[in-house]
Amino acid sequence: MAPKAIIAPSILSADFAQLGADCARTMEQGADWLHVDIMDGHFVPNITFGAPVVVKIRKHVEKPDTKYGRGTFDCHMMIAEPKKWVKEFQKAGCDLYCFHYEAAFSSAAESPETKTDALTNPKELVRYIHDCGLLAGVALKPATGVDVLTELLESPDPKERPDMVLIMTVEPGFGGQKFMASELPKVQALRQKYPDLNIEVDGGLGPGTIDQAADAGANVIVAGSAVFGAKDPVEVISLLRTAVDQRSGKL
């Protein structure tokens, strides 16, 4: 049976003039997690915000009291050197640190101020995130094949296994893009092979595309404008959740 539905609205679509209030309101409207998009202008062309903003919005949303619990800050790190920022985001209030596989062969430095010629790798980075007390996620761009995750998901060492996999259904870097159904076979392959894995989809998700994602086996649903731009966000969140829950255990 697939894990339960988790609805994680992307705060990139919130009103930044009242971001804390918007985050709190979205939780009240039924969200489980908040998806926090961090972009550095290097790994992706856009720039969003950093740890200081996470510190501020954390004050508006209670931290989860259980693993994967309500209020989880799911930080999607679209950055070129993800290891450097793990500790900063842990201190800021991040709960799940999701780095891009494509960026995981970068500096092994453990802070923005540190310099080293040593390089990290996906296994080492997942272990490091766990050692810092966070959940670890691994994200894949559309061009990256899903088979690269096998060595992580089947590692004999649980510290090297990610807690979640994120399959991008748009090119990372900007909100409001069209949903890429071509990426759903990755989700289906993962769900068939790893029935208990949290599989997240991000990009173009809403009432018109949720059925495809749910059919493929996704259980963690990121939706930005579909939630924050809705006339009735409560209804949209409920619709997304129902679509996933109705298919639990189907594959």
HELIX and SHEET records of a PDB file:
HELIX    1   1 ILE A   11  SER A   13  5                                   3    
HELIX    2   2 PHE A   16  GLN A   18  5                                   3    
HELIX    3   3 LEU A   19  GLU A   28  1                                  10    
HELIX    4   4 ALA A   51  ARG A   58  1                                   8    
HELIX    5   5 PRO A   82  TRP A   85  5                                   4    
HELIX    6   6 VAL A   86  ALA A   92  1                                   7    
HELIX    7   7 TYR A  101  ALA A  103  5                                   3    
HELIX    8   8 PRO A  122  ASP A  131  1                                  10    
HELIX    9   9 VAL A  146  LEU A  149  5                                   4    
HELIX   10  10 THR A  150  LEU A  153  1                                   4    
HELIX   11  11 PRO A  158  GLU A  160  5                                   3    
HELIX   12  12 ALA A  181  GLU A  183  5                                   3    
HELIX   13  13 LEU A  184  LYS A  193  1                                  10    
HELIX   14  14 ILE A  210  ALA A  216  1                                   7    
HELIX   15  15 SER A  225  PHE A  228  1                                   4    
HELIX   16  16 PRO A  233  ASP A  245  1                                  13    
SHEET    1   A 8 ILE A   6  PRO A   9  0                                        
SHEET    2   A 8 VAL A 220  ALA A 223  1                                        
SHEET    3   A 8 ASN A 198  ASP A 202  1                                        
SHEET    4   A 8 MET A 164  MET A 168  1                                        
SHEET    5   A 8 LEU A 135  LEU A 140  1                                        
SHEET    6   A 8 LEU A  96  HIS A 100  1                                        
SHEET    7   A 8 THR A  72  MET A  78  1                                        
SHEET    8   A 8 TRP A  33  MET A  39  1                                        
END                                                                             
